Amino acid sequence: MTTPYTVLCVDDEALGLQIRRALLEMAGFKVLTALDGKSALVIFEDHTIHAVLLDYIMPGMDGGRVAAAMRTIKPTVPILLHSACVDLPQETIELVDATLPKGEGPESLISRLQLLIDASHSSVRSNR
C-alpha cells in the first residue's frame, strides 16, 4: 500500500474547508487544514506537504502573501489557488502553479491537484 499524498487546505470558511477535506479524503489524500495564513505557514513548515489548496480572500493574510511565504520555505511544493475571486492580482497568479474557481466541480479539483502532484514528483525525479 502506498502512503497517501498530503494536501494542506487553507480557507477561512470552516464549512467549505470541512467539505473539501471530506472530498479529498474520499479521493485518497491525507488532508491537513488551516483557517488562516499564519496557521497554514506553521503547518506547512512542520509537515511534509505534497500540495496546497489555497483560498485567496482571507482576513489578516491573503492567499498571495501566504503563497509568497510558502515559496520561500519550500519552493517546489505545488500551490493551487482555489478562489471565488475573479480579479486575482497578476503577482499572485505568478506565485502559484494553477488557479481553479470555487464554482468548479469536485472532479476538477481532484484531478487538478493530482496533476500538480504528479508533475511535481516527476520533476523531482528527473532532476536527480
Secondary structure as GFF3:
##gff-version 3
##sequence-region A 1 128
A	DSSP	beta_strand	6	10	.	.	.	ID=ss1
A	DSSP	alpha_helix	14	26	.	.	.	ID=ss2
A	DSSP	beta_strand	30	34	.	.	.	ID=ss3
A	DSSP	alpha_helix	37	46	.	.	.	ID=ss4
A	DSSP	beta_strand	51	54	.	.	.	ID=ss5
A	DSSP	alpha_helix	63	73	.	.	.	ID=ss6
A	DSSP	beta_strand	79	83	.	.	.	ID=ss7
A	DSSP	alpha_helix	90	95	.	.	.	ID=ss8
A	DSSP	beta_strand	98	101	.	.	.	ID=ss9
A	DSSP	alpha_helix	106	126	.	.	.	ID=ss10
###
